[in-house]
Amino acid sequence: MHVAPAPTPESDRRRWAALLVVCLAQLMIVLDVTIVNVALPSIQRDLHFSQANLTWVVNAFLVTFGSLLLLAGRLGDLAGRKRVFLFGVVTFTLASLLCGIAPSEGALIAARFLQGVGAAAQASVILAIIVTEFPEPSARARAMSAYVFVSVAGGSLGLLAGGLLTEALSWHWVFFVNLPIGVATFILGHTLIRTDRGLGFAHGVDWLGALLVTASLMNAIYAIVEATTYGWISSHVLSFGGLAALLMAAFVTVEARVAHPIMPLRILRLRGLVNASLVRGLLVTGMYSTFFLGTLYLEHVRHYSALQTGAAFLPWTLTVAVLSQGITARLVARFGPLPVLTTGMASAAAGLVLFGTVGPDTSFFPTIFFACFAIGLGIGNAFMPLLTLAMADVPAADAGLGSGITNVAQQISGALGLAVLSTVAANHTEGLVADHHGLTTSLISGYHVAFLTGAATIAAGIVLAFALLRPGDRRPSLRLTTASANADLDLEREAA
């Protein structure tokens, strides 16, 4: 067994600096999602978008981003993660420029598709870079905490930045702001991220498998995002969903037969990766619903501005920031990942239940404040253990693929959960309006149902975590790994 050498002070400084670079790239992606939402009304006026086409400013990014994560992650393993990461940064930055200068709705939507390609290339290998740079459990836990903070806190920062840029300048600047960040990320990434050779393409590339899995995920995500427009049982949605299922079945068949698959099916035998991804999917459903529906409540019912809405989520952001300073890592070291994870999920569910009590005149403090605080406390304590459990048993050679699977689980679950909960809220509201209830009362009631459904989803995730992530399942493999490492060290001592 190969025992990784202890990092030198110089290499240790380099890898922590590299962590800041990949977190900067992750922040750029997360900011983009919410910062664009704030600018949608201005974009619609200037480029004369129809209401139906306006949704594609968001959906175009989601379709390419979610569908290419798996392929990009595996390409990182084969071609080198640094190379794929830098390609993603360049593509995302160039696409941001094209978005900012787009003269028409077609040009903007096309640029958003390209932006999703760049985001997928970056995001797919970030976790892989982190787990390979930080093999020691304590250092990896701290690095994962920083990644979680950026991933979670970036959303509320995007609302603040979007409001400032749109009001002070114009909607073009929500895209132009990525240009200096992208250039700095590329320069620093080229300098600081360790170059890896990858497994190489000597045995060829499974292009058929790559095409099938990408087409399957693209059709699945398209069906999900269109469900809110056409309905879940419409022929439009069912046909694309059915095609996605057929393509995925064909993909699994191909991967089981080819000599060098793009996704070796052995990766699905890693219980920590698969089970943690399932639990993560249920958790992000609740998280995404809070951010989206909570924003709608604050803006449409409480009439908050974009800046006020972003500020309202600061208890969430600041709580995650404090926990990322090593607190969650120490809790995991003291109590183990499962207790910290499930306690965090329970806190997030409690925050959603609290959001389910808001009314037309609910003040920010204490109700909304403590709802955001509880969700921040939960997310901050749950995400890091989930990432650690997911990536713990993934071999270094497959780290990009494991990172891609983790990201795909989050994106598809988030898109699916948001579409379902949005539909639940809209249907409940429409039913009450049809029964001659007031619009504000109907809106709030719809949000309540969605918040409580999100809380129930997270509660189901807690049950699943206890069933699938029991610590006892991991002890034999940990004992074997420890015994093997000790045996190798004994042999080295004897040889010396």
BELWOJO-V105344 format. One record per backbone hydrogen bond with DSSP energy under -0.5 kcal/mol. NH is the residue of the N-H (numbers start at 1). CO is the residue of the C=O. If there is no record, write none. Layout:
[[NH & CO] [NH & CO]]
This chain:
[[3 & 1] [4 & 2] [12 & 8] [13 & 9] [14 & 10] [15 & 11] [16 & 12] [17 & 13] [18 & 14] [19 & 15] [20 & 16] [21 & 17] [22 & 18] [23 & 19] [24 & 20] [25 & 21] [26 & 22] [27 & 23] [28 & 24] [29 & 25] [30 & 26] [31 & 27] [32 & 28] [33 & 29] [34 & 30] [35 & 31] [36 & 32] [37 & 33] [38 & 34] [39 & 35] [40 & 36] [40 & 37] [43 & 39] [44 & 40] [45 & 41] [46 & 42] [47 & 43] [48 & 44] [49 & 44] [54 & 50] [55 & 51] [55 & 52] [56 & 53] [57 & 54] [58 & 55] [59 & 55] [60 & 56] [62 & 58] [63 & 59] [64 & 60] [65 & 61] [66 & 62] [67 & 63] [68 & 64] [69 & 65] [72 & 68] [73 & 69] [74 & 70] [75 & 71] [76 & 72] [77 & 73] [78 & 74] [79 & 75] [80 & 75] [80 & 76] [84 & 80] [85 & 81] [86 & 82] [87 & 83] [88 & 84] [89 & 85] [90 & 86] [91 & 87] [92 & 88] [93 & 89] [94 & 90] [95 & 91] [96 & 92] [97 & 93] [98 & 94] [99 & 95] [100 & 96] [101 & 97] [102 & 99] [108 & 104] [109 & 105] [110 & 106] [111 & 107] [112 & 108] [113 & 109] [114 & 110] [115 & 111] [116 & 112] [117 & 113] [118 & 114] [119 & 115] [120 & 116] [121 & 117] [122 & 118] [123 & 119] [124 & 120] [125 & 121] [125 & 122] [126 & 122] [127 & 123] [129 & 125] [130 & 126] [131 & 127] [132 & 128] [133 & 129] [134 & 130] [140 & 136] [141 & 137] [142 & 138] [143 & 139] [144 & 140] [145 & 141] [146 & 142] [147 & 143] [148 & 144] [149 & 145] [150 & 146] [151 & 147] [152 & 148] [153 & 149] [154 & 150] [155 & 152] [157 & 153] [158 & 154] [159 & 155] [160 & 156] [161 & 157] [162 & 158] [163 & 159] [164 & 160] [165 & 161] [166 & 162] [167 & 163] [168 & 164] [169 & 165] [170 & 165] [173 & 170] [174 & 171] [175 & 172] [176 & 172] [177 & 173] [178 & 175] [179 & 176] [180 & 176] [181 & 177] [182 & 178] [183 & 179] [184 & 180] [185 & 181] [186 & 182] [187 & 183] [188 & 184] [189 & 185] [190 & 186] [191 & 187] [192 & 188] [193 & 189] [199 & 77] [200 & 78] [204 & 201] [207 & 205] [210 & 206] [211 & 207] [212 & 208] [213 & 209] [214 & 210] [215 & 211] [216 & 212] [217 & 213] [218 & 214] [219 & 215] [220 & 216] [221 & 217] [222 & 218] [223 & 219] [224 & 220] [225 & 221] [226 & 222] [227 & 223] [227 & 224] [228 & 224] [229 & 226] [230 & 226] [231 & 227] [234 & 231] [238 & 234] [239 & 235] [240 & 236] [241 & 237] [242 & 238] [243 & 239] [244 & 240] [245 & 241] [246 & 242] [247 & 243] [248 & 244] [249 & 245] [250 & 246] [251 & 247] [252 & 248] [253 & 249] [254 & 250] [255 & 251] [256 & 252] [257 & 253] [257 & 254] [258 & 254] [267 & 264] [268 & 265] [269 & 266] [270 & 267] [271 & 269] [274 & 270] [275 & 271] [276 & 272] [277 & 273] [278 & 274] [279 & 275] [280 & 276] [281 & 277] [282 & 278] [283 & 279] [284 & 280] [285 & 281] [286 & 282] [287 & 283] [288 & 284] [289 & 285] [290 & 286] [291 & 287] [292 & 288] [293 & 289] [294 & 289] [294 & 290] [295 & 291] [296 & 292] [297 & 293] [298 & 294] [299 & 295] [300 & 296] [301 & 296] [301 & 297] [302 & 297] [304 & 298] [309 & 305] [310 & 306] [311 & 307] [312 & 308] [313 & 309] [313 & 310] [314 & 311] [316 & 313] [317 & 313] [318 & 314] [319 & 315] [320 & 316] [321 & 317] [322 & 318] [323 & 319] [324 & 320] [325 & 322] [326 & 323] [327 & 322] [328 & 323] [330 & 326] [331 & 327] [332 & 328] [333 & 329] [334 & 330] [335 & 331] [336 & 331] [336 & 332] [340 & 336] [341 & 337] [342 & 338] [343 & 339] [344 & 340] [345 & 341] [346 & 342] [347 & 343] [348 & 344] [349 & 345] [350 & 346] [351 & 347] [352 & 348] [353 & 349] [354 & 350] [355 & 351] [356 & 352] [357 & 354] [358 & 355] [362 & 359] [368 & 363] [369 & 364] [370 & 366] [371 & 367] [372 & 368] [373 & 369] [374 & 370] [375 & 371] [376 & 372] [377 & 373] [378 & 374] [379 & 375] [380 & 376] [381 & 377] [382 & 378] [383 & 379] [386 & 382] [387 & 383] [388 & 384] [389 & 385] [390 & 386] [391 & 387] [392 & 388] [394 & 391] [398 & 395] [399 & 396] [402 & 398] [403 & 399] [404 & 400] [405 & 401] [406 & 402] [407 & 403] [408 & 404] [409 & 405] [410 & 406] [411 & 407] [412 & 408] [413 & 409] [414 & 410] [415 & 411] [416 & 412] [417 & 413] [418 & 414] [419 & 415] [420 & 416] [421 & 417] [422 & 418] [423 & 419] [424 & 420] [425 & 421] [426 & 422] [427 & 423] [428 & 424] [429 & 425] [430 & 426] [431 & 427] [432 & 428] [433 & 429] [434 & 430] [435 & 431] [436 & 433] [437 & 432] [442 & 438] [443 & 439] [444 & 440] [445 & 441] [446 & 442] [447 & 443] [448 & 444] [449 & 445] [450 & 446] [451 & 447] [452 & 448] [453 & 449] [454 & 450] [455 & 451] [456 & 452] [457 & 453] [458 & 454] [459 & 455] [460 & 456] [461 & 457] [462 & 458] [463 & 459] [464 & 460] [465 & 461] [466 & 462] [467 & 463] [468 & 464] [469 & 465] [473 & 470] [474 & 471] [475 & 471] [476 & 472] [478 & 474] [479 & 475] [480 & 476] [481 & 477] [482 & 478] [483 & 479] [484 & 480] [485 & 481] [486 & 482] [487 & 483] [488 & 484] [489 & 485] [490 & 486] [491 & 487] [492 & 488] [493 & 489] [494 & 490] [495 & 491] [496 & 492]]
